[in-house]
Structure formats: C-alpha cells, structure tokens
Amino acid sequence: MSRRIVVTGAGRGIGLGIAKKLIAEGHEVWGTARNPDGATELKDAGAAGVLKLDIGDTSSIEAFGAELHSAVESIDTLVNNAGMTSVDLGVDRRAQGPLQTTKDVVLRQIEVNAVGPMLVTQAVRPLLGKGTGPVVLNISSQLGSMIVGAQMPFDVGYNSSKSVMNMVTVMSATADTDVAYVAIHPGWVQSDMGGPKAAISVDESAAGIVGVLNGITQADSGRFVKIDGTDHPW
Ligand SMILES: NC(=O)c1ccc[n+]([C@@H]2O[C@H](COP(=O)([O-])OP(=O)(O)OC[C@H]3O[C@@H](n4cnc5c(N)ncnc54)[C@H](OP(=O)(O)O)[C@@H]3O)[C@@H](O)[C@H]2O)c1
C-alpha cells in the first residue's frame, strides 16, 4: 500500500537514498532540504515535493510545518534523517573529545541532531494522527549507544546528540502510543558524512532502512535497531 512519507535532509546522502528507494516502491515522498532548488536529483527521482527546512532553526521548522499542513491532509511516516557532525562547524572532529571540545560545539550538535528532529516531530504530529499506522523513524547512530560511543570518544557532541535522540525516541514511545517511534543505526555509510572508506554504500544502507521501515508496527515502538532489523545495544 502506498504511504505518504516525509524524509528530512533528502537532497543528498542517506536521506536521498531512502527517498529514492521509497519512490521506486510507489510511495508518495515529500523531501526536505535547506536549499530545495539544489535538490535536483530528488526532484528528478519523482518526489511529490521538496520543502525548505533547517532543523537547527526553530522558525524554519515552524514554517515547514505550516507549509506541509497546507500541502497535505495527513502523513503516514516521518523519517528524521537530517543531521550533522562537528565537521560542519569547521572544527577537527578528531579533536572534539570530552577533554578538548567546547560548549558551542557540543550544544549545537545536540540542538541540530536531537532537539531539531523532536521539534519536527511535534510540528507534523497532527498530520501523523490522520495517517494510517503512523511511524516516526529516527536516523540515529551506533555512536549514541553508551557501549559503542565509549569506544569512539573523539566527538562527544555528536555521540551525545544521538544519545539524546535515542532518549527522545523511547520517551516519545511511552508518551504517545498512537505512533510507532523507532531509532535506527544506518551503518557506517559512504556519504559526505561517513566518507569514502566507510563500510557500506548509501544504496545498501537505504535498502536496509526501507526494509526495516516497511516492517514496523506499533509493537516496535521504543526500539533501537540495526538495518537488519535486529536490536542495537543501548
Ligand atoms: N554516514 C554515516 O556513516 C552515518 C552513520 C551513523 C548515522 N548517520 C546519520 O545518518 C543521517 C544522514 O547522514 P548522511 O551520512 O547522509 O550525512 P550527509 O551526507 O552529510 O548529509 C547530511 C544531510 O543532513 C542535512 N542537514 C544537515 N544539517 C542540517 C540542518 N541544520 N537542517 C536541515 N538539514 C540538515 C543535509 O542537508 P543539506 O544538503 O541542506 O546540507 C543532508 O541532507 C544523519 O542523521 C547522520 O547522523 C550517518
């Protein structure tokens, strides 16, 4: 059955990969980008629309919510994919461990990677309420896991931001039992963020994520999973 799905940060990287797979499966996909004019690959793939959204800017999230509400009556799925690392703040990511980093670098990543997606979810929650089997899939990271993050302590702002995203996911699952909230680690992926030496391609990651998404039911709410659908350690 065709679902109406919003994917944030769908102009490039994993978000573009997810959007293209979902479109190919016949779903109605609305992507977001900070510069919708530049999202030509997403448009060419057949997206229903590309809306402007900066998840690090509250007024942008409000404007996006209003635009989406005027465009559609309901949505079935939100994929909170957009995200950043400290590299996007112009610093050496390897030098952002807990004994070196700064308040601004840590807080900005939490603002963008965790608070932003939470506010996007709030903005579209009324539309999810009118959807069928509504799902919020948060693209998290293994680095948000206490176990894995402890072994890679070079960007404490990023790891913490994904831990906060995971906490938002489980709390949302408890607070709102009408929507399935799931967090997923997409793998180490050959995107701009993951770099060319990463373990898997965008296509492999997107295929796994879409496979998991297709199988999510309310019983999965509050889970943190890998792209093969098995549980990821917290
Ligand atoms: N790549 C990996 O190995 C890996 C591993 C674990 C988790 N992840 C997570 O997977 C997600 C996608 O990452 P990726 O690898 O595709 O990264 P990417 O290639 O760097 O792409 C990042 C995406 O996020 C968007 N974005 C960044 N800051 C934004 C903001 N303030 N507002 C709105 N959109 C913003 C970008 O949009 P613009 O085009 O507008 O810049 C772009 O679409 C992220 O949440 C990331 O943390 C990635």
PDBQT file of the ligand as one rigid body, heavy atoms in Angstrom, charges set to zero:
ROOT
HETATM    1  N1  LIG A 301      27.174   8.340   7.172  1.00  0.00    +0.000 N 
HETATM    2  C1  LIG A 301      27.292   7.572   8.260  1.00  0.00    +0.000 C 
HETATM    3  O1  LIG A 301      28.206   6.725   8.360  1.00  0.00    +0.000 OA
HETATM    4  C2  LIG A 301      26.294   7.695   9.375  1.00  0.00    +0.000 A 
HETATM    5  C3  LIG A 301      26.424   6.821  10.482  1.00  0.00    +0.000 A 
HETATM    6  C4  LIG A 301      25.512   6.901  11.514  1.00  0.00    +0.000 A 
HETATM    7  C5  LIG A 301      24.488   7.822  11.453  1.00  0.00    +0.000 A 
HETATM    8  N2  LIG A 301      24.376   8.671  10.376  1.00  0.00    +0.000 N 
HETATM    9  C6  LIG A 301      23.254   9.612  10.365  1.00  0.00    +0.000 C 
HETATM   10  O2  LIG A 301      22.560   9.489   9.138  1.00  0.00    +0.000 OA
HETATM   11  C7  LIG A 301      21.924  10.737   8.821  1.00  0.00    +0.000 C 
HETATM   12  C8  LIG A 301      22.265  11.129   7.396  1.00  0.00    +0.000 C 
HETATM   13  O3  LIG A 301      23.666  11.295   7.316  1.00  0.00    +0.000 OA
HETATM   14  P1  LIG A 301      24.480  11.255   5.941  1.00  0.00    +0.000 P 
HETATM   15  O4  LIG A 301      25.547  10.258   6.115  1.00  0.00    +0.000 OA
HETATM   16  O5  LIG A 301      23.568  11.155   4.783  1.00  0.00    +0.000 OA
HETATM   17  O6  LIG A 301      25.156  12.707   6.007  1.00  0.00    +0.000 OA
HETATM   18  P2  LIG A 301      25.469  13.770   4.871  1.00  0.00    +0.000 P 
HETATM   19  O7  LIG A 301      25.849  13.074   3.630  1.00  0.00    +0.000 OA
HETATM   20  O8  LIG A 301      26.435  14.709   5.494  1.00  0.00    +0.000 OA
HETATM   21  O9  LIG A 301      24.068  14.504   4.661  1.00  0.00    +0.000 OA
HETATM   22  C9  LIG A 301      23.520  15.226   5.735  1.00  0.00    +0.000 C 
HETATM   23  C10 LIG A 301      22.088  15.553   5.421  1.00  0.00    +0.000 C 
HETATM   24  O10 LIG A 301      21.544  16.249   6.547  1.00  0.00    +0.000 OA
HETATM   25  C11 LIG A 301      21.120  17.536   6.111  1.00  0.00    +0.000 C 
HETATM   26  N3  LIG A 301      21.353  18.545   7.143  1.00  0.00    +0.000 N 
HETATM   27  C12 LIG A 301      22.484  18.810   7.836  1.00  0.00    +0.000 A 
HETATM   28  N4  LIG A 301      22.288  19.827   8.688  1.00  0.00    +0.000 NA
HETATM   29  C13 LIG A 301      21.000  20.215   8.503  1.00  0.00    +0.000 A 
HETATM   30  C14 LIG A 301      20.199  21.219   9.078  1.00  0.00    +0.000 A 
HETATM   31  N5  LIG A 301      20.655  22.083  10.014  1.00  0.00    +0.000 N 
HETATM   32  N6  LIG A 301      18.915  21.331   8.666  1.00  0.00    +0.000 NA
HETATM   33  C15 LIG A 301      18.423  20.500   7.731  1.00  0.00    +0.000 A 
HETATM   34  N7  LIG A 301      19.132  19.547   7.125  1.00  0.00    +0.000 NA
HETATM   35  C16 LIG A 301      20.413  19.400   7.530  1.00  0.00    +0.000 A 
HETATM   36  C17 LIG A 301      21.897  17.838   4.851  1.00  0.00    +0.000 C 
HETATM   37  O11 LIG A 301      21.184  18.780   4.105  1.00  0.00    +0.000 OA
HETATM   38  P3  LIG A 301      21.889  19.905   3.178  1.00  0.00    +0.000 P 
HETATM   39  O12 LIG A 301      22.008  19.266   1.838  1.00  0.00    +0.000 OA
HETATM   40  O13 LIG A 301      20.925  21.028   3.241  1.00  0.00    +0.000 OA
HETATM   41  O14 LIG A 301      23.217  20.222   3.779  1.00  0.00    +0.000 OA
HETATM   42  C18 LIG A 301      21.957  16.469   4.199  1.00  0.00    +0.000 C 
HETATM   43  O15 LIG A 301      20.766  16.176   3.520  1.00  0.00    +0.000 OA
HETATM   44  C19 LIG A 301      22.416  11.741   9.859  1.00  0.00    +0.000 C 
HETATM   45  O16 LIG A 301      21.450  11.905  10.855  1.00  0.00    +0.000 OA
HETATM   46  C20 LIG A 301      23.660  11.070  10.437  1.00  0.00    +0.000 C 
HETATM   47  O17 LIG A 301      23.950  11.494  11.736  1.00  0.00    +0.000 OA
HETATM   48  C21 LIG A 301      25.256   8.619   9.343  1.00  0.00    +0.000 A 
ENDROOT
TORSDOF 0
